[in-house]
Amino acid sequence: MTTGRRSAAPWVVSLGAIRALALAALLPGLLLLWSETGPVAALRDVVFDAYQRLHPRPYRPAPVRVVDIDDQSLARLGQWPWPRTRLAALVQRLGELGAAVVALDVVFPESDRLSPSALARSWPELFASVPASALRDFDREFASTLARWPVVGGIALTTGGPGELPTVHATFAEVGPDPRPALPAFDSAVVNLPVLNGSLAGTGSFSVPLGRDATLRRLPLLQRVGDTLVPALALEALRVALAERTIAVRSSEGLGGRPEVRELRVGDLRIPVTAAAELWLHSSRPEEQRRIPAWRILEAGASELEALSSAVAGQVVLVGASATALGDFVPTPLGPSEAAVLIHAQALEQMALGWFLSRPDWAPWLELAALLALGYCAVWLMPGAGVLSALATAGLLGGALLLGSWLAFVRLQLLLDPLAPLALSLPALLIAGLGRYLRTERERAQVRRAFGQFLAPDLVRALARDPSRLRLGGESREMTFLFSDIAGFTSLSEGLPAERLVALVNAYLDGACQLAIAHGGTIDKIVGDAIHVFFNAPLDQPDHSQRAVAFALALDAFGRDFAAEQQRAGLAMGLTRIGVNTGTAVVGNFGGAARFDYTAHGDAVNTAARLESANKTLGTTVCVAESTVARAPGQAFRPAGRLRLRGKSRPVQVYQPLSGSGQAPAAEYLRAYRALEAGEAQAEALFVGLLARYPGDPLVKLFAERARAGGGVELSVES
């Protein structure tokens, strides 16, 4: 089948170009994933937030309580700010109830304006007659109460505003490089009054820096003001509760030599943190057991004190506000507004229970490997192996990433990001998929152009759906070949005008080609009036021999009708001679870059051509090789001799299909043929008798003459 190839496909759909474009689309993703900033960090936050919402930390009792200055407490005890005497009473009551530590999520940078001593300073004329020693100082009274119990005070860190350097009670043991460059930095702090600060057992920052989307996910346990290290309120409360003086800070050098904090340690308790000394928060759902309203502590009667004591004794008690008017709320993955004091309580619970979320050092490498694996699907599999196999592989990888990441979070508290590799590989997958689609469409268009006029429509559609089934490089396979030619057509064509000859040939070829396509044949070549057709390529046809024989019979009938029609019109049109053979040949795309020929080569092809020509010797119109007959059990044949063909060392047994039209009875013919084949004397009489009754049977006539001449069933065909 010869056809011209159109101009080369655009370079953008070549296999190499698709892979190069997919790789180019993958490289920015690799850089973004490695940087862990911008959209990658945002995607990671989305995943980890979703995990927390789907699987919050299960609440387990921990030695942490929150004394909550809620709306009801303000309604019962008065609006904020409360006088220091009331706060002193609250701390005193908590100490008496056995609190291990009281941590105040509030800072007192100014004197209590309700204190008589403060009022005397503001309006001296009103207190002129009152001795200074008789004026109560609420701040000193509050400081005296603070000194009796282990109390941790809060400080607020600031940037660019008024403040001073904080006084920190904890000492730090630094292991490794200086951690300060890795920590959140502030310019100053809002601190407690000196009289209060001197009575505290510790001070810690309650500042809660929010993420890029104003959501708190990590609580800094260590910050700095200048070179001064400042622990978080929760960490300082833990230190005081454990009666430790020192917080150990272990750090190491990260990429580029920048220090990274690895771990904080208080006594025997090790706390894994991020490189910036942050604790990944894993919040639990709201739990009433965690909080006690402040009014209950202050208004408790003797009957309630025992119940309160069992709830407070031995606990780290955080005092803070959830009252709406105070507005001390922070968005978290579990909700848009969580009281800041509850954030510190959740952090303390995690440290006390040893429940830590962690993002291991190898997590970025694992995610990078996942991206490279998905990139392999895009850059290598999809352009070459196909969209479905690449998507299936990518889907399996993606599913494994999602499932593995989820199980790591639920069972091991590990934070592994599956979404960033999936999202960053998507551009490469899309480009590779589009390139593969364009490449497939080009191949389908080539198939349609190449085979649309030569194959049955169903075969063309099948090849267009899967062009890979057309192996253009050539393959060896068993096939059946049919060659046909019109007897005496050359002489006929010499006497016809060109226009009439063209019309005659086109009419004949149109009918013959339609029959070939209808029987599933592939039209290899059309040379003048001759047609070359093969079966079982490019698609598999297990019944290829049967198809070829059926087509031969249909073509024979068509040729007879066409010749009769032309003879009635005054043209001496000859019959169509047909040769059919089955054998192994090499079929594929042969030719050069400018022109190709999808055809078959081999001895089986040449034999079919010889059999077509052998019809002249046999006097038949259809000559079928024994190799085809053996594979066409549905059709009856009769032997037509053993032919010695040019180029063949052994004779070829050939047959004629039984049609019943003008042919001798099959049984009588076969008896006569076997007698002649065996060299029996009666062969001549048998064939002469058949010839008398069936003078139009060409094989009877041929073998009757050979029997008279003493010949057998073996004939030589020179052409």
Buried (B, 14 or more C-beta within 10 A) or exposed (E): BBBEBEEEBEEEBBEEBBBBBBBEBBEEBBEBBBEBEEEBBEBBBBBBBBBBEEEBBEBEEBBBBBBBBBBBBBEBBEEEBBBBBBBBBBBBBBBBBBBBBBBBBBBBBEBBEBBBBBBBEEEEEEBEEEEEEEBEBBBBBBBBBBEEBBBBBBBBBBEEEEBEBBBBBBEBEBEBBEBBEBBBBBBBBBBBBEBBBEBBBBBBBBBBEEEEEEBBBBBBBBBBBEEBBBBBBBBBBBBBBBEBEEBBBBBBEBEEEEBBBBBBBBBEBBBBBBBBBBBBBBBBEEBEEBBBBBBBBBEBEEEEBEEBBEBBEEBBBBBBBBBEEBEBBBBBBBEEEBBBBBBBBBBBBBBBBEBBBBBBEEBBEBBBEBBBBBBBBBBBBBBBBBBEEBBBBBEEBBEEBBEBBBEBBEEEBBBBBBBBBBBBBBBBBBBBBBBBEBBBEBBBBBBBEBBEBBBBEEBBEBBBEBBEEBEBEBEEBBBBBBBBBBBEBEEBBEEBEEEEBEEBBEEBBEBBBEBBBEBBBBBBBBEEBBBBBBBBBBBEBEBBBBBBBBBBBBBBBBBBEBBEEBEEEEBEBBBBBBBBBBBBBBBBBBEEEEEBBBBBEBEBBBBBBBBBBBBBBBBBBBBBBBBBBEBBEEBEBBBBBBBBBEEBEEBBBBBBBBEEEEBBEEEBBEBBBBBBBEEBEEBBBBBBBBBEEBEEBBBBBBBBBBBEEEEBBEBEBEE
